[in-house]
Amino acid sequence: MLETVQNAVNNTWPMLIIFVVIISTIRVTYLSIHKEKFIFYKEFLNLIFIIYVLLLYQLLTNVETNTTGGYNLIPFTEINRYEVGSRLFMFNVIGNIVIFIPFGYFVSGYIKASKVSHILTVSIISSLTVEIVQLQIGRSFDIDDIILNVCGAIIGFLLYIGLCAIKKHLPKFLQKDFVYNIICIVFTVLIILYFLKVMGIWWF
């Protein structure tokens, strides 16, 4: 799964770089014009979500996990085809759950979700849209994928709720914006170095 994500990044880095630079420039300009406070970690997370959505599109429309086409409307039919622990199980079952965990986390944070129902409708509509589009581009519509995606989104929601609860019980200084800004700056540097490597500008 990690290799698949890495390949998606390697294949889309020109689009990602152009998109990130343009969006960042527009956002910084907006904050400057309207004299709004710039909080780095919040802007970083918003940008990461945009990158995630772009990569999600790449993964779900270009990675062939089922080349037979058609559709499956009977729940758990495809899930039960894979032996637990096998490569196909990890890719098609676990992969479909994991790929929507960030979706559940980021969307929950954006809409300030406090109940599972808040993320449930959004994740169902999003996954359903993906499956319908996949059917139209020669791939398959699978109700099991929707079930797994929604499970992933719910895990993301629970992760969001859990981290928010942990944050409230942290010492006061660990709840300050500058702590999260530093963490996100470190991640930003690592991401930049990675893209420089992908572009062939920097080797490490």
C-alpha positions in Angstrom: 0.0 0.0 0.0 2.8 2.4 0.9 4.5 1.6 -2.4 1.3 2.4 -4.3 1.0 5.8 -2.6 4.7 6.5 -3.3 4.1 5.7 -7.0 1.1 8.0 -7.0 3.2 10.8 -5.7 6.0 10.1 -8.1 3.6 10.2 -11.0 1.8 13.4 -10.0 4.6 15.5 -8.5 4.4 18.2 -11.3 0.7 18.7 -10.7 1.2 18.6 -6.9 4.0 21.2 -6.9 2.2 23.6 -9.2 -1.1 23.2 -7.3 0.5 23.7 -3.9 2.5 26.8 -4.9 -0.5 28.4 -6.5 -2.9 27.6 -3.6 -0.3 28.7 -1.0 0.4 32.0 -2.7 -3.3 32.8 -3.0 -3.9 31.8 0.6 -1.0 33.9 2.0 -2.1 36.8 -0.2 -5.6 36.6 1.1 -4.5 36.5 4.8 -2.2 39.5 4.1 -4.9 41.6 2.4 -7.5 40.9 5.1 -5.1 41.2 8.0 -6.0 37.7 9.3 -3.7 35.8 11.6 -1.5 33.3 10.0 -1.3 30.0 12.0 1.2 27.8 10.2 0.0 24.4 11.4 -3.6 25.0 10.4 -2.6 26.2 7.0 -0.3 23.2 6.7 -3.1 20.7 7.6 -5.5 22.4 5.1 -2.8 22.0 2.4 -2.1 18.4 3.3 -5.8 17.7 2.9 -5.8 19.2 -0.6 -2.8 17.1 -1.5 -4.5 14.0 0.0 -7.6 14.6 -2.2 -5.5 14.9 -5.3 -3.6 11.7 -4.5 -6.9 10.0 -3.7 -8.1 10.8 -7.2 -4.9 9.4 -8.6 -5.1 6.2 -6.6 -8.8 5.5 -7.2 -8.9 6.2 -10.9 -5.5 4.9 -12.1 -4.6 1.9 -9.9 -6.1 -1.2 -11.3 -7.2 -3.5 -8.5 -10.1 -5.1 -10.5 -10.0 -5.2 -14.3 -13.1 -7.2 -14.8 -15.5 -4.2 -14.7 -19.2 -4.7 -13.9 -20.7 -4.2 -10.4 -21.3 -5.9 -7.1 -24.4 -4.9 -5.1 -24.3 -7.7 -2.5 -22.4 -6.6 0.6 -19.4 -8.6 1.7 -19.3 -10.7 -1.5 -15.9 -9.3 -2.6 -14.5 -9.1 0.9 -15.1 -12.8 1.5 -13.2 -13.7 -1.7 -9.8 -12.7 -0.1 -8.0 -14.9 2.3 -7.3 -12.9 5.5 -3.6 -11.8 5.6 -3.1 -12.4 1.9 -1.6 -9.7 -0.4 -5.0 -9.2 -2.1 -6.7 -8.9 1.3 -4.2 -6.3 2.4 -4.6 -4.3 -0.8 -8.3 -4.6 -1.4 -9.7 -4.7 2.1 -7.3 -3.1 4.4 -6.2 -0.7 1.7 -9.8 0.5 1.1 -10.1 1.2 4.8 -6.8 2.9 5.3 -7.2 5.2 2.3 -10.3 6.8 3.8 -8.9 7.3 7.4 -7.3 10.7 6.5 -10.6 11.7 4.8 -12.5 11.0 8.0 -9.9 12.8 10.1 -9.6 16.0 8.0 -13.3 16.3 7.2 -14.2 15.8 10.9 -11.8 18.6 11.8 -13.2 20.9 9.2 -16.8 20.4 10.1 -16.1 20.1 13.8 -17.8 16.7 13.9 -18.9 15.5 17.3 -21.1 12.5 16.2 -20.5 9.6 13.9 -23.5 10.7 11.9 -21.8 13.9 11.0 -19.1 12.1 9.0 -21.3 9.2 7.9 -23.3 11.0 5.3 -20.3 12.8 3.8 -18.3 9.6 3.5 -21.1 7.6 2.0 -21.8 10.3 -0.7 -18.0 10.7 -1.4 -17.4 6.9 -1.7 -20.6 6.4 -3.7 -19.5 9.1 -6.2 -16.1 7.4 -6.6 -17.7 4.1 -7.3 -20.1 5.5 -9.9 -17.2 7.3 -11.6 -15.1 4.2 -11.6 -17.9 2.3 -13.3 -18.0 4.9 -16.0 -14.3 4.8 -16.7 -14.1 1.0 -17.2 -13.6 -0.2 -13.6 -16.1 -1.7 -11.3 -18.8 -0.6 -8.9 -18.4 -2.4 -5.6 -20.7 -2.0 -2.6 -18.0 -3.5 -0.5 -15.6 -0.7 -1.4 -18.2 1.8 -0.1 -18.5 -0.2 3.2 -14.8 -0.3 3.7 -14.3 3.4 2.8 -17.0 4.4 5.3 -15.3 2.2 7.9 -12.1 4.0 7.2 -13.8 7.4 7.5 -15.3 6.4 10.8 -11.9 5.4 12.1 -10.6 8.8 11.0 -13.4 10.5 12.9 -12.6 8.4 16.1 -8.9 9.4 15.6 -9.9 13.1 15.4 -12.1 12.8 18.6 -9.4 10.9 20.4 -6.6 13.4 19.6 -8.9 16.3 20.5 -9.5 14.7 23.9 -5.8 14.0 24.4 -5.0 17.6 23.5 -7.3 19.0 26.2 -5.5 17.0 28.9 -2.0 18.0 27.8 0.0 20.6 29.8 -0.9 24.2 28.8 2.3 24.9 27.0 1.8 21.8 24.8 -1.6 23.2 23.7 0.1 26.4 22.3 0.1 27.0 18.5 3.8 27.4 18.4 4.4 23.7 19.4 2.3 22.5 16.5 3.8 25.1 14.2 7.3 23.6 14.9 6.1 20.1 14.3 4.5 21.0 11.0 7.6 23.0 10.0 9.7 19.9 10.4 7.2 17.9 8.3 7.3 20.6 5.7 11.0 20.5 5.4 10.9 16.7 5.1 8.2 16.9 2.4 10.2 19.5 0.5 13.4 17.4 0.6 11.4 14.4 -0.6 10.0 16.3 -3.6 13.5 17.7 -4.4 14.7 14.0 -4.5 11.8 13.0 -6.8 12.6 16.0 -9.1 16.3 14.9 -9.2 17.5 18.2 -7.6 18.6 16.8 -4.3 20.0 13.3 -3.4 20.0 12.0 0.2 
